[in-house]
Amino acid sequence: MSFLRNITTGLRSLFQKEQVDRELDEELRAYQEMAAEEKMKQGMSRKEAVRAVRLERGSLEVSKEIVRSGGWESLVETCWQDLRFAARMLRKSPGFTAVAVLTLALGIGANAAIFSYIDSWFIKPLPYPQPDRLLFS
């Protein structure tokens, strides 16, 4: 499948979920019917053939979940659900949220300050003719 087709198919499954689910359901049911017909040609009754196909291939819902999890859109949907859950939990406890945000801000600020100090002293050479011969007191 081409890259552009993969992206359009994934976006379609993200935004038109019900229609894509219906189409997938129809496709998997047709596949099960074809497999059952093959079993019936081998001499099984309809009931036995349907049961054998379900035992071999698994239930329809399991098959749908396997197909859904194969694409990149399942990762995007899972991340979106996780972000929504995190926002709900942070909204639920504002004290924890404030402490977490302040801790992150202090950590990022301290990291930036220390890197600036190290960068100015050790990484960038000093703007003098022989910076390695300078002595600091």
Protein Blocks (a to p, Z undefined) as FASTA:
>chain_A
ZZklmmmmmmmmmmmmmlmmmmmmmmmmmmmmmmmmmmmmnopafklmmmmmmmmnopfk
lmmmmmmmmpmklmmmmmmmmmmmmmmmmmmmmmlmmmmmmmmmmmmmmmmmmmmmmmmm
mmpccfbfblmlpccZZ
